[in-house]
Structure formats: structure tokens, C-alpha cells
Amino acid sequence: MEKMTFNEFEKMSNIEIIQQLMKYNNGYITSKDLDNFNIHRMYLCIMLKKKLIEKVDCGIYIDVNTIIDNYYVFSLSMPNVIFSHMTALYFHGLSNKAPDDRFDITIRKNYNSKKLKKNEVFYVSDDIYELGLVEVKTPLGNKVKAYDIERCICDIIRSKKRQDPELIKYSIKKYLKMPDKDLIKLSEYAEKMNIKNEVMNYLEMFYE
């Protein structure tokens, strides 16, 4: 949610304030957003009855004229999850296969939730959980947490047994053709993840 001040909402009704908040956030509103502005959640119920909004997940609502962004809804419902591997590479334009309703996601060890079950989940230790963490835009323009390109390349090599070999080949070849690729960063990430030799071998294999 974009930062907004109370002064922007002078003389507006609570429903008008909610609608304005949704405009600032690409058509979305959460119960937590209302709490931040001291607006009672009953107004969401009123807006639901008036068919001004739809509930898309627990505590997450969307304007009826907005297309549902499943990536963004998932990220709002699971704030500790980071999009990774092929899903993140799709956001970066380095995967030729769009994810269906099963996402590649990374989470800290010992974290669990029923919502994780239908996805491809990768558990990592705290020391590399935030390595390469960035914000990216989904195809519908909403910002979500994901890993940068170099981290994703390391990830798909590290977990190659759980990946499609052809997709790995495609992503690495496309990465190597990028004019702004950062091989120094890639090497640093690989070293921190204890897979430096393996990553270098893959780069040599697919370098053209």
C-alpha cells in the first residue's frame, strides 16, 4: 500500500476513503490497510453487499472491475514467501513457460502453512533467505517479492533434479546473452550457496 496521509481524506466518507485507497493500490484493499486508517472492517461487509468489491482471500478484497492477479493475492496472503526459481525467472523474462496455479516459492526452514502445499516449495536457511531479494512486477503490474536473476540461476542449478532440464538450458542460455548480466554477482551468490563449481560448469556447458 502506498503511503498516504489522513489529510488527503478530509470530508470523505469511509467507503470513499476505501475506494481511494484501492485506486492507489491497483484495485486492492486488505483488512490491515483499514486498521492503519482506523476504519472499521464492517465497511468491507457493506461494500461486499453492494457488490462494490469481491473477497479473493482471507482479509484481501478487490474492486469488482479489477482483474484478479493470482501472484499478488498469493503474496499478500503469504508475506513471508518469496517467488523463486522458474516463477521468478518468468517475471524477469528468462523463462518460456508461464507458471500455472503452481508457483516456485522459497521460504525459511521450519515454516509451514496449508497454502504452501499446492506449490513447489523450497526451504532454505536464514543465511541465504534474503540473498538476492528484490521487488518485481507481475504481468498485471503489481509488485511482489522475488529473487533477482543471478539468485534464480543459482537456484535452478542447485535444485536441478526438481527442474525441467530443457527449461534450465533455455534460461541459462538466455541469461548468458543478456548484455547486463552480472557474472561477478552470480559467482558471489554461488559461493555463498556452496555451489560455485557447479554453476561455473553449467555456464561453460551452455556458453555459445
FENWOBEL-V133911 format. One record per residue. RES is the residue in three letters. SS is DSSP state (2 for helix, 1 for strand, 0 for the rest). OMEGA is omega in radians with two decimals (* if undefined). Layout:
# FENWOBEL-V133911
res=RES ss=SS omega=OMEGA
res=RES ss=SS omega=OMEGA
This chain:
# FENWOBEL-V133911
res=MET ss=0 omega=3.09
res=GLU ss=0 omega=3.12
res=LYS ss=0 omega=3.14
res=MET ss=0 omega=-3.11
res=THR ss=0 omega=3.14
res=PHE ss=2 omega=-3.11
res=ASN ss=2 omega=3.14
res=GLU ss=2 omega=-3.02
res=PHE ss=2 omega=3.13
res=GLU ss=0 omega=3.09
res=LYS ss=0 omega=3.08
res=MET ss=0 omega=3.07
res=SER ss=0 omega=-3.13
res=ASN ss=2 omega=3.12
res=ILE ss=2 omega=3.09
res=GLU ss=2 omega=3.09
res=ILE ss=2 omega=3.13
res=ILE ss=2 omega=3.13
res=GLN ss=2 omega=3.11
res=GLN ss=2 omega=3.08
res=LEU ss=2 omega=-3.14
res=MET ss=2 omega=3.09
res=LYS ss=2 omega=3.14
res=TYR ss=2 omega=-3.04
res=ASN ss=0 omega=3.06
res=ASN ss=0 omega=3.05
res=GLY ss=0 omega=-3.09
res=TYR ss=1 omega=3.02
res=ILE ss=1 omega=3.08
res=THR ss=1 omega=3.09
res=SER ss=2 omega=3.14
res=LYS ss=2 omega=3.10
res=ASP ss=2 omega=3.14
res=LEU ss=2 omega=3.13
res=ASP ss=2 omega=-3.13
res=ASN ss=2 omega=3.14
res=PHE ss=0 omega=3.10
res=ASN ss=0 omega=3.08
res=ILE ss=0 omega=-3.10
res=HIS ss=0 omega=-3.10
res=ARG ss=0 omega=3.12
res=MET ss=2 omega=-3.14
res=TYR ss=2 omega=3.04
res=LEU ss=2 omega=3.10
res=CYS ss=2 omega=3.11
res=ILE ss=2 omega=-3.13
res=MET ss=2 omega=3.05
res=LEU ss=2 omega=3.14
res=LYS ss=2 omega=3.13
res=LYS ss=0 omega=3.14
res=LYS ss=0 omega=3.06
res=LEU ss=0 omega=3.14
res=ILE ss=1 omega=3.04
res=GLU ss=1 omega=3.06
res=LYS ss=1 omega=-3.10
res=VAL ss=1 omega=3.07
res=ASP ss=1 omega=-3.13
res=CYS ss=0 omega=3.12
res=GLY ss=0 omega=-3.10
res=ILE ss=1 omega=-3.06
res=TYR ss=1 omega=-3.08
res=ILE ss=1 omega=3.05
res=ASP ss=1 omega=-3.05
res=VAL ss=0 omega=-3.13
res=ASN ss=0 omega=-3.11
res=THR ss=0 omega=3.08
res=ILE ss=0 omega=-3.12
res=ILE ss=0 omega=3.08
res=ASP ss=0 omega=-3.05
res=ASN ss=2 omega=3.10
res=TYR ss=2 omega=-3.08
res=TYR ss=2 omega=3.11
res=VAL ss=2 omega=3.13
res=PHE ss=2 omega=-3.12
res=SER ss=2 omega=3.08
res=LEU ss=2 omega=-3.11
res=SER ss=2 omega=-3.11
res=MET ss=0 omega=-3.03
res=PRO ss=0 omega=-3.14
res=ASN ss=0 omega=-3.10
res=VAL ss=0 omega=3.11
res=ILE ss=1 omega=3.05
res=PHE ss=1 omega=-3.02
res=SER ss=0 omega=3.05
res=HIS ss=2 omega=-3.05
res=MET ss=2 omega=3.11
res=THR ss=2 omega=3.12
res=ALA ss=2 omega=3.11
res=LEU ss=2 omega=3.04
res=TYR ss=2 omega=3.08
res=PHE ss=2 omega=-3.11
res=HIS ss=0 omega=-3.14
res=GLY ss=0 omega=-3.10
res=LEU ss=0 omega=3.05
res=SER ss=0 omega=-3.14
res=ASN ss=0 omega=3.12
res=LYS ss=0 omega=3.11
res=ALA ss=0 omega=3.09
res=PRO ss=0 omega=3.04
res=ASP ss=0 omega=3.10
res=ASP ss=0 omega=3.11
res=ARG ss=0 omega=-3.04
res=PHE ss=0 omega=2.93
res=ASP ss=1 omega=-3.10
res=ILE ss=1 omega=3.12
res=THR ss=1 omega=-3.09
res=ILE ss=1 omega=3.08
res=ARG ss=1 omega=3.06
res=LYS ss=0 omega=3.09
res=ASN ss=0 omega=3.07
res=TYR ss=0 omega=-3.11
res=ASN ss=0 omega=3.10
res=SER ss=0 omega=3.11
res=LYS ss=2 omega=-3.10
res=LYS ss=2 omega=3.14
res=LEU ss=2 omega=-2.91
res=LYS ss=0 omega=-3.07
res=LYS ss=0 omega=-3.12
res=ASN ss=0 omega=3.06
res=GLU ss=1 omega=-2.97
res=VAL ss=1 omega=3.09
res=PHE ss=1 omega=-3.12
res=TYR ss=1 omega=-3.13
res=VAL ss=1 omega=3.10
res=SER ss=0 omega=-3.08
res=ASP ss=2 omega=-3.03
res=ASP ss=2 omega=3.10
res=ILE ss=2 omega=-3.12
res=TYR ss=2 omega=-3.11
res=GLU ss=0 omega=3.12
res=LEU ss=0 omega=3.13
res=GLY ss=0 omega=-3.12
res=LEU ss=1 omega=3.11
res=VAL ss=1 omega=2.99
res=GLU ss=1 omega=3.09
res=VAL ss=1 omega=3.10
res=LYS ss=1 omega=3.04
res=THR ss=0 omega=3.09
res=PRO ss=0 omega=3.11
res=LEU ss=0 omega=3.00
res=GLY ss=0 omega=3.11
res=ASN ss=0 omega=-3.10
res=LYS ss=1 omega=3.10
res=VAL ss=1 omega=3.10
res=LYS ss=1 omega=3.10
res=ALA ss=1 omega=3.05
res=TYR ss=1 omega=3.11
res=ASP ss=0 omega=-3.00
res=ILE ss=2 omega=-3.10
res=GLU ss=2 omega=3.09
res=ARG ss=2 omega=-3.13
res=CYS ss=2 omega=3.10
res=ILE ss=2 omega=3.07
res=CYS ss=2 omega=-3.09
res=ASP ss=2 omega=-3.08
res=ILE ss=2 omega=3.07
res=ILE ss=2 omega=-3.14
res=ARG ss=2 omega=-3.11
res=SER ss=0 omega=-3.04
res=LYS ss=2 omega=-3.13
res=LYS ss=2 omega=3.13
res=ARG ss=2 omega=-3.10
res=GLN ss=0 omega=3.03
res=ASP ss=0 omega=-3.10
res=PRO ss=2 omega=-3.13
res=GLU ss=2 omega=3.10
res=LEU ss=2 omega=3.08
res=ILE ss=2 omega=-3.14
res=LYS ss=2 omega=-3.12
res=TYR ss=2 omega=-3.08
res=SER ss=2 omega=-3.12
res=ILE ss=2 omega=3.12
res=LYS ss=2 omega=3.14
res=LYS ss=2 omega=3.10
res=TYR ss=2 omega=-3.10
res=LEU ss=2 omega=3.11
res=LYS ss=0 omega=-3.13
res=MET ss=0 omega=3.12
res=PRO ss=0 omega=-3.09
res=ASP ss=0 omega=3.08
res=LYS ss=0 omega=-3.10
res=ASP ss=0 omega=-3.09
res=LEU ss=2 omega=3.09
res=ILE ss=2 omega=3.09
res=LYS ss=2 omega=3.12
res=LEU ss=2 omega=3.14
res=SER ss=2 omega=3.13
res=GLU ss=2 omega=3.10
res=TYR ss=2 omega=-3.10
res=ALA ss=2 omega=3.13
res=GLU ss=2 omega=3.12
res=LYS ss=2 omega=-3.13
res=MET ss=0 omega=3.11
res=ASN ss=0 omega=3.13
res=ILE ss=0 omega=-3.02
res=LYS ss=2 omega=-3.12
res=ASN ss=2 omega=-3.13
res=GLU ss=2 omega=3.13
res=VAL ss=2 omega=3.14
res=MET ss=2 omega=3.11
res=ASN ss=2 omega=3.12
res=TYR ss=2 omega=3.14
res=LEU ss=2 omega=3.11
res=GLU ss=2 omega=-3.11
res=MET ss=2 omega=-3.03
res=PHE ss=2 omega=3.12
res=TYR ss=0 omega=-3.13
res=GLU ss=0 omega=*
